[in-house]
């Protein structure tokens, strides 16, 4: 299991990432949430937007700034 799952906070994407790592089928939305969780290292420093609007998953980022255009 990855370090971000062991030590990350409970946030959107944690369960989805765990499900994927167990080899279970996940939806696109679950994959996006899981990748954001992994990319943000389990949101160890808080549940904030990654502020990388160039990322193809940014529109699905669960904690993104809703005012960004």
Secondary structure, DSSP 8 states (H G I E B T S, - for coil): --HHHHHS-S-TTHHHHHHHHTT----HHHHHHHHHHHHTGGGTT-S-----TTSTTGGG-TT--TT--
